[in-house]
Amino acid sequence: MRQILITGDRSGSGKTSITLALSSLLSKNNRVQTFKVGMDYIDPSYLSAVSGRPCRNLDSFTLSDAQIRDIFQYGCRGADMALVEGVRGLYEGAEALNDVGSTAAIAKTLDLPVVLVVSAQSITRSSAAIVKGFQAFDPRVRIAGVILNNTRGGSHRAKATTAIEHYCGVPVIGAIPRMDEMQLAMRHLGLVPYREGSGRGDFDARIDTITEMIGQYVDLDRFVSLMKECDMPKERSLSFDPSPVRDVKIGIALDEAFNFYYADLFDILHSLGADFVPFSPVHDRLPSADGYILGGGYPELFIRELEANDRMREALKEASQNGVPVYAECGGLMYLTDRITLKKGWQDSAADHSSEMCGVFSGETRMPAHRVVSYVEGISDAGSPMGGASFRGHEFHYSDVELDRGTRFAYCLSRGVGIRDNYDGAIINNTLGSYTHLHPLSSMGMFRHFVKLCRAGE
């Protein structure tokens, strides 16, 4: 099979739209497996849509090198090609003096050739200096080719291309002009994850626009020629091998309001002997299950619909009070509070508006609040529904959850903000709600404890 990584010289370089377009074009005649560097949900939703295979996340802050290779090899089974989309600029990571959390770290761990997307707006010869600097910064990262973005006319394209190929010794395989239509389409896609069902028509149309435009300016054959050829991955994975016995059923909230899940979660649950049943807090009644998981998403966009489904809210509260294990991340945490209040001015609202939620945790969610985007590191208390363990994760939210002062917390954070004063993971009965997003492989021991708790029926 063939493998390659696409990254940018900075955020906003255009790597996301370019990766999306190339994945779409190649998927017409190949089985393409996509990956996304970093703890992200939105880009993977679109890459999954165009490839027809679940996009998987690779992050060197939360995952060990061995775990990264395991996810990569498992995801590539049965694929002809693997495309990895980077995060931000090639060398951006968690720290200033190492590459942990960066795209470069993934490129080196998996020994992947790199195509660098350079925003060439207002520069020509200087683009060669940028590429040269990226090559010299870490010679272990193999930059195999360049795609120029935001070019203006033939002369601009020719000067930048000639300079890069002469000074840097790598081919320029595409030069994409700045196009307002594509910028608008990608800006829309960048706001929300791809949605299945009746609401996907507009999304598909915008993806088609991006694919058609970029396809005109990138040499697809040259791009494929830069890929690394390797043997098909091994068929078995110790982490992902499904258990022959599945004696636990876990309900997973999955709809337009809750859809932030890493693809590996579902495989990890199977490996731990658990089946899952999806349900919609917006539309459904709560299904019978041994435990429940409520992931992140955008509950604030559907607060009226969530409030209207009072049977769901009451059933979840009753399940929590009865000791049924419930694990909720970010949007799920918000849904478990007494209410969500959207402040005046949020989405042009004329006044504050509150909607009743589940009331599992005594307190209120308010939006908007200070934006928090951070890696998280901490220790979980042994009495937690997720068990005692050290963990690494990620938090990304615009909300603030204010819980009663007597609330117990399972997580003590050494990095990150959490719910309050570097504490996260509010606990009541066998319910845990946190802002922290855990990767299911790096935190497999915590998910194993949760499944065990569901199995015990305590």
FENJOMO-V984696 format. One line per field, one symbol per residue. ss: DSSP state (H for helix, E for strand, C for the rest). burial: + if it has 9 or more other C-alpha atoms within 8 Angstrom, else -. A space follows every 10 residues. Layout:
# FENJOMO-V984696
ss = ???
burial = ???
This chain:
# FENJOMO-V984696
ss = CEEEEEEECC CCCCHHHHHH HHHHHHCCCC CEEEEEECCC CHHHHHHHHH HCCCCEEECC CCCCHHHHHH HHHHHHCCCC EEEEEEEEEC CCCCCCCCCC CCHHHHHHHH CCCEEEEEEC CCCCCHHHHH HHHHHHHCCC CCEEEEEEEE ECHHHHHHHH HHHHHHHHCC EEEEEEECCH HHHHHHHHHC CCCCCCHHHH HHHHHHHHHH HHHHHCCECH HHHHHCCEEC CCCCCCCCCC CCCCCCCEEE EEECCCCEEE CCCHHHHHHH HCCEEEEEEC CCCCCCCCCC EEEECEECHH HHHHHHHHCH HHHHHHHHHH HCCCEEEEEC HHHHHHEEEE EECCCHHHCC CCEEEECCCC EEEEEEEEEE EEEEEEEEEE CCCCCCCCEE EEEEEEEEEE EEECCCCEEE EEEEECCCCE CCEEEEEECC EEEECCEECC CCCHHHHHHH HHHHHHCC
burial = ++++++++++ +-+++-++++ +++++++--+ ++++++++-+ ++++++++++ +-++++++++ ++++--++++ ++++-++-++ ++++++++++ -+++----++ +++++++++- -+++++++++ ---++-+++- ++--+----- ++++++++++ ++---++-++ +-+++--+-+ +++++++--- -+--++--++ --++-----+ --+--++-++ +++++-+++- --+--+++-- ------+--+ +++--+-+++ +++++++++- -++++-++++ +++++++-++ ++-+++---+ +++++++++- -++--++-+- -++++++-++ +-++++++++ ++++++++++ ++++-+--+- -+--++++++ ++++++++-- -+-+++++++ +--++++++- ++++++++++ +++---+-++ +++-+++++- -+++++++-+ ++++++++++ ++++-+++++ +-+++---
